[in-house]
Amino acid sequence: MWNEQFSAILALYKNVRFTLLFVVLLAFALAGGLLVSLIAWHAYSPLPYKDADRLVWLHGAIADKQGQLVMNGALSNIAAQYIADNSSQLDLVTPIYFGESLLEGHRAQPQVNMTYTYANYFELFGLNLRAGRPFDSRRNAHSASREAVVSECFAKRYLMSGDKVQGAVTDIISRTIHLDRQSYRVVGVVECSDRIPQLKNANHHTDVFVDFTAVVDRENPLREHLSVRYETFVVGRLKSEREIKPMASQVVAHLNQKFRESLVSIEQSKELQLNFEYRPLTKLIKGEVQNIGNWVFLGGAAFLLITLVNLFTYYFLDFKKQQAELALKVTLGAKVGTLRSAHLVQLGTLFFIAAIGAMLLSELGVVVIRNLAADTYAHMNWLRVSWWHHIVMVVAALLISVFFAYCGFAQLPLQHLHSQLHGGNKGQAKQLPIWLSNSVLVTQLSVGLVVLCLSFWLFVYFANRLFIPTGVEPNGVLFIERQQVSWGQDSSEVDARKQLFLANQRALKSHPKVEAVALSALAPFDLSYVARIGKTPQSAEHIAMHSQLVGVGYFDLLSLQIVAGRDFNVRDIDAREGVIINREAARLLALDASDIGKWIYHGHQAPTRLLGIVDNIFTHDTGFYAIVYFPHNFYETNMLVKLKTGQSMSKEEAIQVLKRQEVTQNIRQLETLALQVEELNRSAKLSLYGGIGLCFLIIAQVLVGLYGLLGNLAYSERPVLRIKQQVGAKRIQLIREQMLLRLGHFFLATLLATSVILITSSVIPAMGLTLLICYFLALLMTFSLLFFIDIHHVYQQLKKD
């Protein structure tokens, strides 16, 4: 018995082609099934917080009087604090604002991530303090040196020397740190934990926590109500009931009244209103993963099922080839039970090896997903493979191997196999009905055509997006975000910022590494500013789009082509007259080159002339989006710097240039535009590489499935073919008859697949012509594979023994 089982395992080594292909495809399918199951579980599993099902966040939006959305996900700091202080249905409620500050006094002067919140933030999300205590809001409000809690990672990186032991975090308690010219006294150190919620964006971490009152300007409440932000949140826990109720009407009415007063103060329309709604926190944190989780799970499950079906046909063909050997062993006295158990051990070994390979692939896949998707989907660091996941996968693989073996032996009555050696009909293997065999083949061809077509389309789609130009030349371009302390709107303060910028511009232009400098409030791909513009004074007809405040030379510096009209000049900037829009904005407004010089209306401000239309800018993360460019108002005097070819400039070097003009100047952040574009395009590259890998796997699946299924059909038709050959039919004639039969099968499969593709293209018109071309390629490939493999199998069956 043991010799028979050892021989069965050794046979796997001798049949290398079958074993290797079977193990590789099965390992990828098992690993894929495990990964998509983990992603689906991650998408819908409860958050790791106490009473997670009762945690909610506040969604704020601005709408016009018709109820049309003007700005989504917007909330001012003063409104967030008012709601948190007057919430009746939430417990442990806290406002949260995410910002950045420069750590002054440190040699590198790094930009650190700040979270402005209440002290109950740590209790709400179950964060433990390693040392000290939470900050005190009352002391923060009445003290020149405010209190702060720092993360343990931040403390070890910037506040502790390298020779400190891990337990020395208590030594930094009461130490003073300086952030953006504000002093903070460290009163606590919080653990570095992946439980800190990534509310602002994926992969966001916090270095310093301070009280929320630090970001609410009580001296200018009207301006505070207008300063709506994407980085502000209100999070809390429902008290007892789990049903989310609308916010108290008096709270909403109060905030809308203050908002309208603020609009009147700047001569804007009073027709806008604020809307607030509590939503489950899990939707904010895991919403994007949930959007793709169902499709990923269904796709992975379908891929696993198709793989198992294809591998079964491939295995069944190999098993039938062993029929004569099994018959000989039975004739020589081998017990049927021994042969059955040996084959089960052989197949179990095959599946076990594949499962071991799937373990390694799944671990590697989790590492890749956690690193590459961390910046796109929140809390991918929660994605882990536990030991019991591997156990479940191995057990499932072994159960499938038992099912394969049972189905294989069900087609071969071993008690009569010895009669096959003498040509008896009793031992002939059971065959599936002809109609069922043909149906399986037609179904296999139809599914193969559709899947191949869609995989080709995905490959073309992502490859095409990868090579779409961004519209700008990012190489050598730096965006300098200054540490600005003056925000006054008086003419004297605005003029002071303007003169400082002009001095910085002259200094940078005279630098041997610098080619050009332009004023820019935001980086070119920053979507923080929104404006509503239109062709008529009617605000209801205005369209919301992204906006930029730019200076002279902005478009030349970025090599952003002006397709109609002209660029801003110095007079436009000084007078703040004229606007420039991009192609996408022109499309939305139904404007073209003939409309240059026409009036453009922006809210209740004075109309201004359309000066020009520029090309679109594109990233795979944002796509094409509409932008309106306004003359810069010298409110945020950040800069774009174009370096000469082959040059580079560090943050420290740029700071030295600016400090020569004003010693108090500093740089909050220096971004390389090329790296930013590469980061925004990462998702498209990952999709392309994943699409290429998936395409090859699908081709392998179709190839293996057709090879096994056609081999089984040819094997079942062998007696008829051999009889025809014995009565005088030539081999080429038999092959021609077989090809005509397969042509009918291919025609039926083409009809089915074509209907699916036509329905898909009608439902998603954007796929259109490209999908049809990909379908034609899939037809050619499937047709070639079908007839090449079938000719091979029929030829093998017609060869003389």
N, C-alpha and C positions, 0 to 999 in steps of 0.2 A: 504493500500500500504506500509506504513512504517512498519507495523507489519510483512508483508511478507519479506521485505528486512532485518529486524532485525533477523527474523527466519533463513533466508538464511545465514547470517553471523554467527549466533549461531551454525548452522550445521557444520561449519568448526571446531569449538571447539569439537563437539561430534565425528567427524571423524578425530581423532588425527593422526592416522597412515598415512592417505592420506595427510593431511595438512602438517605435519612435513616433510615428505619425499619430497613432492612437493616444499615446501618453501626452504629447504636446498639446493636441487639440482639447483633450479632456481636461488637462490642467488649466488651460486658459479659461475654459468654460466654467469650471468649478470656482476658480479664483474670481472670475467676473460675477458669478452668482453670489458669492460671499460679499464682494465689495458693494454691489447694488443693494443687497439686503442691509448692509451696515449703513449706507447712505440713507435708505428709506427709514431705518430705525432712528438715525440721527435727526432726520427731518421732523419726525413726529413724536419723539420721546420727550417726556416732561423735562423742563428746565431744572438744573440741579440746585434749586433754591427751596426754602421752606414755603409751603402752600403755593407752589408754582402756578397752580391753576387759577389762583386769585390775583396774580400779578398783572397789572395793566399799565399802559402808557397813554399819554395824551397826544392825539393827533390834531394839529392846528392847520387851518387853511384860510385863505382869503378868497372871497367870491364877490362878484358884482351883484347889482340888484336883480338881475335875471337868474341868479344862482349859478352862473357860469364860473368855473374855477379860474382864478387869476394866479394864485400861488399855492402850491401844495406843500405840506410838511413844514409850515412856517410858524414860528412862535417866538415872541419877544421875551427877553429875560424878565422884564418887569411883570408881564402877564403870567409867566410861568411861576414866579414867586407869589403873586396874588392868588393864583389858583391853588398852589400848594398850601398856602396859609388859610384858605377858606374852603377846603374840600370837606364835604360832609360824609361821603361814602367811601373814602380811602383811609387806610391805616398805614403808618410809616411812610407817608408820602414825602417825596423829596424832588425839588427841581434840580436839573443837571445841565451844566453848560461845559462844553469841551473847547479848550483854547490852547494856545502855545505861548511860551515865554522864554526869554534868554536867561540862562543861569550865569549871572554876572559874578565876577570874582574867580571863576574857574579859568584855567589857562585856555581851554578850547572854546569857552563861552558857547556851550551847546544849546540848541533849542529843545526844551523839554515839554512834554505833554501835560497840560493842567486839566483837572476836573474840579469845577466849582459846584458845590453841592451842600447838603445839610449833613450833620453828623450821623443821622440815622441811616445814611447810605450804607454804612458798613454792616449794620444789623440787617437791613433789608436784603442784602445779597450774601450774608453769611461770611463776611471777610474778617479774619482774625488779626488782631494787632500783635506784632511780635514784641513791641515795647511801647511804653507810654500810654496815651489816651487819645480819644478823638478831639478835634478842635472845638473851641467854645465860641458859638456865634456871637454872644454878647460881648466877649472880649474883642473879637474881630471888629465889631462895629464901633468900638470906642477906644481903640488902641492904634498907635502909629505903627507898631510892629505886630502884624497879624499872625495868627497861628496856622500851622500847616501840618499835615500828615504826609509822609513820603513813603514810597514803596521800598521794600527791602532791596529790590534790584537797583533802584536809583541810588539808594544809600551806599551800597557796595561799589557802585560804578563811579560815583562822583564825590561822596562825602567821607569815604573811609580809605585809608592808605592800604597798599597791597599786603602788608604784613599783619593786618588785623585778623583776628580769628572770627569765625562766623558768629559767635555769641556776642560780639562787641557792638551790635547795633544799638544797644542801650547807651553807648558813649556819645551818640549824636543827639540825644534828647537835650533840648534847650539850646541847641546850636542854631545860629542865625544864617539864613541863606537869602540871597538877593535875586529877585526875579523881576525883570523889567523895572528896575529902579525902586522896587517895593521890597521892604524887609519882611521876612517871615521867620517866626521862631518855630523850630521843629518840636512838636509835642507828642508825636507818635510815629511808629513805623509799622506799616501794614504788610502782610505777607504778599509775596509774588504768587499770584494764583490765576489759573485760567478761568476761575469763576467770575472775575471782573467782567461785567457784561459789555459786549462790543456793540454799543448802541449807535455811535457815530458812523463807523464803517468797520469793515472786516479787518481783523488783525490789529486793531487799535489797542494801545496800552496806555496806562496812566502812570506818570512819574510822581506828581505832586497833587494832593487833594487840599483844597482850601474852601472856606465858607462861600456860599453863593452870593452873599451880599456884596462881595468884592466886585461883581460884574453888573450891578444895578446902579445906575446913576440917578439918585433921587433928586439931584439938583436940576436935572433936565428931564422931567417925566414925559413930556410930550414927545421929545425925540426918542426916548427909550421905547415908547409904545410903537413907534414906526420902525424901530430897528429889529425887524423880524429875522430870525436866523434858522439855518438848517441844523445847527449844532446844539440847539436847546431842546430839552425834554422834561417832562414831568412823569415820574414813575412812582407807583404806590401799590398797596395791597388792599383789595376789597375787604371791608371789615368782617362781616359774617356771611352775608349772602354772596353768591357767586354770579348773580345776574348783573350785568353792566347796565346802569341806568344813565339817562342823559344828564349832563352837567346842570347844576342849579341855574335856573333862568336868571336870577338876580346877579349871579357872577358873570354870566355871558353878557347881560345887558350893561353892566358896569364897564366891562372891558371894551365893548363896542362903542360906548359913549366916549371913553377916553381915546379910542382909536380915531373916531370921527373928529374929535377936537384936535388931535394931532394932524390930521389931514388938512383941516381948515387952516391951521397955523402955517402950513407951507403952500397954501392956495391950491390944494389938490381936491379932487372930487370927494364928496361925502357919501357917494353911492356904494362904496366898498364896505364889506362887513366881515367880521371874524366868525368862523365856525369851529367848534371844538367837539371832539368825540373821544371817549375812552375805548381803547382796543386792547385785546390780549397781548401781553408782552412777548409771548412766543411767536406771534405773527411778525413782530418787528425784528426779532433776533433770527428767526429761522424761516422767514417768509420766502426769501429767495431760494433757499434749499428746498422748501416744500413745493415751489413752483416747478422745479425740475425733478423732484424726488419720485413722483408717480411715473413720469415718463422713463426715467432711468431704470426704475424697478421693472416696469413692463418690458422695456427693451432688453434688460439683462435676463429676465426670465424667458423671454422669447428666444434669445440667443442660446441660452442653456438648453432649452427644449429642442431647438433645431439641431444643436450640436449632438445631443444624445440620440436623436432620430438618425442623423447621418452616420454617427459612429456605430449604431446598431446595425444598419445595413452593411457597413464596412466589415464589422465583426462577423455578421451572419455569413457573408461571402467567404471569409477566411475559415469559418467553422465548417461550412459545407465541403471545403477542400480537404478537411480532415476526415471525411466520411469513410473513405476506403481504409484509412489507417485504423479507425475505430472498429470497423467491421472485421479487420484482420485480428485485432486484439481480442474481440469477443469470440471469434472462431478458435483462437488459441487458448481459450479458457479464462480470459480476464472477466472479472465480475463487473456487471453493469454499474453497481453502486460505487465500486472503486474508481471506474472511469468517470462517473459523474462527479464524485468528490474531488478527483484530480483536476478536472476541468474547472470546477468551482474555485479551487485553490489558485489555479492559473489565472483565471479572470479576476479573482480577488486581489492577487498580487499586482496585476496590471492597474486596477483601479486604485490600489493603495499607493503605488508609486506616483500615479497621477495626482492623488490627493496630497502627497508630500510636496510635490512640485507646486501644487496650488497653494499650499501654506506659504511657501517662500514667495510666490508671486503676489499673494494677498498682502503679506507684510510689506513687500516692496511697494505695492500699489497704494497702501495706506500712507506710507511715508511720502510718496510722490504727490498724492492728493492733498495731504496736510500742508505740504510746502508750496505747491504750485497754485492751489485754490484758496490759500489762506487770505490773500488780498482781495478775493472776490466774494467769498461766502463766509459769514461770521461763524466763529467758534469751530472751525474745522479741526482745531487741536483737541476737541472732544471726541474725534473719530479714532477709535482704537479697536484692535482685534484682541479679544480675550482668548484664553486657552480653551474655554468651552466652545467658542465658535469653531475652532479647529476640530475639536472632538465631534461636534455635530456634523461638520463637513465630511470627516472620514467615515463616520457611521452611515451618512447618506450615500456616500460613494460605494461603500460595501453593499448596502441594500440594493443599489442600482445594479451592481455586478451580479447579485443573486438573481435579480429579475432578468438580466441579459441571459444568464446561463439557463434559467428555466425556459425562457422563450426559445432559446437555441435547441435545447434537447427536446422540446415539445414537437419540433419539426422532424426529429430523427428517432423513430422507434427502435431503440438499441437491441431489443430482444429479437429483431428480425434482420439485423444488419448483416449477419453472416451470409444470408442468401444473396446479398449483392455481389459477393465474390463469384457466384455461379450464375449471375444474370437474372435471378428471380425478381419478380415484380413486387413481392411482399415487402422487401426492404427498401423500396423506393421512398425517398424522403417525401414527407407531406409537402404539398405545394399549395400556395394561396390560389384562390380562384382567379381566373384570367382577368375578369372585370375589376377585381380588387387590386391586382398587380398594376394594371394599366391606370387605374385611378390614382394609386400612390405615385406612379411615375409622373402623371400629368400634374398632380398637386406639387410634387417636388420641383418640377420644372417651372411652374407658375410662381411659387414662392421664391425660387432662385432668381428668376427674372426680375421680380419686384425688388427684392432685397439688393441685388447687384445694381439695379438702376438707381435706387435711393442712395446707396453707398457712393456710387460714382458722382451723383449730384452733390452730395455733401462735400466730397473731395473738391469738386470744381468750385462750389460756393465759397468754401473757406480759403481755397487757394486764390480765388479771384479777390476776395476781401483783403487778403494779405498783401496783394500787390497794388491795391488802390492807393494813390499818393495822398499824403496828409494835407497837401495844399500849401504847406510851409516848408522852409528849409531849416530844420532844427539843429543841424550840426554847428557847433561853435556858439550857440546862443545860450546865454545865462539869464535867468530871471532873479533879480535882487529884490527881496522883500525887506525894506528898511524897518528898524525899530523906531516907530514913530510915536512921539509923545504929545505933539500938538495936533488937536482936532478941531480947533475953533473955526467958525465960519466968518468971522469978521474979515473985512478986506485987508487989514494989516497983517493978520495971521496967515491968510491965504497968500498974500504977496511974499511974506517971509518964507513960506514953504516953496513958493515958485523960485525965488532967488537962490535958495539952497539947492534946489534941483539943478538950476542952470549952472551953479558952481560945480556940482558933482558931475554934470554932463561934460563940462569943459575939462575937468581933471581926468575923467575916464577917457575921453577922446584923445587927450594928449599922451595917454599911456601907450607904450610901444606894442602892447599885445592887443589893443582894442581897435576895432574897425568902425563901429557905430554904436550909438546909444539912443534909446527912445523911451519916452514916458509911457507907463502902462500901469493901471491900478491893479490889474490881475494878470496872472499867467495866461497865455493864449488859450489853454484848454480848461481854464477854471470857469465853472458854470454858476458861480455864486450870485451874480447880479441878474435881475430880470426886469424887463420893461415892456410896456404895452404901447404899441404905436399903430397908426392907421392912416388911411388916405383922406379921411373926413373927420370933422370935429366930434362925430357921434362916438362916444366911448364904447357903446355896445358893439361897434364894428371893429374895435381895436383888437389886435392879436398880441398875445403874450409871447415873448421870445427872450433869449439870453442877450445880455448887453455887456459892452466893454467900454471903458474910458481910456482913450489912447491919445498920444501926442504926435507931433510931426515926425515923420520918418518911420513910423511903426510898421507900415506895410512893406516898405523897402527893406527894412531890417530883416523881416521874416520871409522876404521874397514872395509875399502874398500878392498875386496878380490882380491888378485893377482892370476889370473887364469893360467898364463903362464909367464915364465921368472922370473925376480927379481925386487926388489925395487931399487931406487937410493941409492947410498952410498955417503960418504963425498967426495971421489975423483971425482965422477960424477959431484957433485955440484961445486967443485972448478974448474974443467976443463970445465964445461958446456958441457959435452958430453953425448949422449944417449937421447932417448925419450921413453916414455911409452904411449900407447894408450888404450882406452877402447874397449869393445866388439863391440859397434856400429861403431866406427872408423875402427876397424879391418874388419868388414863386408863390409864397403864401399870400403876399400882398397884391399879386397879379401886376407887378411892375417890371419894366424892361428898360433898355437903354434910352428909349424915346421919352421916358418919364423923368430923366435927369433934370433937376431944376424945379420940379413940382414940390408942393408943400407936403410935409409930413407932420402929423399931429401926435403929440406925446402927452396924454392926460389932459390937464387943464393948463398946461404951459403954452407959451406962445408958439405957433407953428414955425417950423424951420425947413430949410431947403434940403432936398435930396442931392448930395454932391457926387455920389458915386456908388458903384456896385463892385464888390470884390469877389474873388473865388471862395468856394467853401473850404473849410478845414474839416478833416475827417480823422477819426480814430475808431478802432474796432470796439472800443468800450462805449463810445458815445454815438458813433455813426455821424451822419451829416445833421447838423442842427442850425437853426436860424439864429443869426446874430445881428444886432444893430450896434454900430460903433458911434459913440458920442465923443465930442471934443473933451479932453481931460479938464477936470475942474480943480486940480491941485489939492484934492482932499487926501488921497493916498498917493504919495510920491514914490511909488516903486518904479523899477526900471528894467528894461530889456537891454542886454549888452551883447553885441556881436563881436566875437573874437576873430582875429586874423587866422588864416589857415594854419593849422598845426599848433596853435597856441592853446594854453589852458590857464585858468586863474583859480586860485583857492579862495576860500571864504576869508581867511586871514589877510591875504594880499589885497582883496577888495576892501576890507575894513580899513586897512592902512591908507588907501587912496582917499576914502571918504573922510577919515578923521583929520586929514590935512586941511579939509575945508571947514570942518566943525568938529571939535574934539569930542563932543558928546555923542556924535553919530555912531550907530552900530547897525549891524545887519542881522535881522532875525533869521532869515533863511536864504540860502543861495541854491537855486535849482538849475540843473542842467536840462535843457529842453529835450535833447535827444534821449536822455534816460527816461524822462517823463513819457515821451511818445512810445518808447520801447515797453514801458510798464503798462501803458494803456492798450498796447497791441498784444500783450502777452496772451490774453484769452483767445485771440484769433490764432496765434501760433500753436497754442495747446490744442485747440480744436482741429487745426490742420493735421498736426502730427497724430492726434488720436484718430482722426478720420482716415489717415493713410494706414495706420495699424489695423483699424477695423475693416477697411477695405480688403486688405490682404487676408485677414482672418475669414472674412465672408467668402472670398474667392476660394480659400482652402476648404471651407465648409461645403460649398457647392461642389467642388471637385471631389471631395471624399464621399459626399452623399450620392452623387451621380455614379461614381466608380463602384460603390457598394451595391446600389440598387440595380444598375444595369448588369453588374456581374451576377447578381442573384437571378435576374430575369433570364440572362443567357444560360445560366446553369440549369434553370428549370426547363428551358426549351431545348436542352442538349439532346434528349432522346429523339425528338421530332426531327431536329436538324441532322442527326446521324443517320436516321432512317432514310431521309431524303437524299443524303449523300450516298448511301449504299445502293439506292435504286437508280443512280446515275446523275443526280443534280450536281452541277459544278459548284465549286466553292464560291466563285465570284457571283454566281446567280443567287446563291443562298444569302450572301452578304447584301446583294442589291434588294432582295425581298425584305430583309430585316431593316434596311435603311428606309424603305418606303413605309414600313410599319411605324418606325420611329418618327418619320416625317409627319404622319398623322397625329401622333402624340404631341409633337412639338407645335403643330398648328393649333390644337385644342388649348395647349398651355399658353400659347401666344394670345389667343382670344381672351382668355381669363385675365392674364397679366395686363393686356392692353386696356381692358375695361377699368381695372384698378388704377392704372397710371392716368388715364383720361379723367377719371373722377377726381384723383388727387390734384391734377393740374387745373381743373375747373374750380375746386374748392380753394386752392392756393394759386391764384393767377400769377404771382410773382415767380413761380417755378418755371412756368411757360416753356419756351423753346429749349432752354437748357435741359429741362427734364426729358423732353422728347429725344434730344440728341443722346443723352445718357442712356435712355431706354434702347435706342438703336445700337449703341455699343454693347449693352447687356445682351441684346438679341444675338449679335455676332459672336460674342464670347460663349454664350450658352449653347448656340447652334454648333459651334466648333467643338466644344467639349463633349456634347452629346454624341455626335457622330464619331469623333475620334475614339472615345472610350468604348462605345458600342461595337465599332469595328474591331477594336482590340479584343474584347471579350468574345465576340462571335468567332473570330479567327482562332482564339485559343481553344474553343469548344470543338472546332472542326478539325483540329490537328489530330493526326492519327496517334493512338496510344502506343 
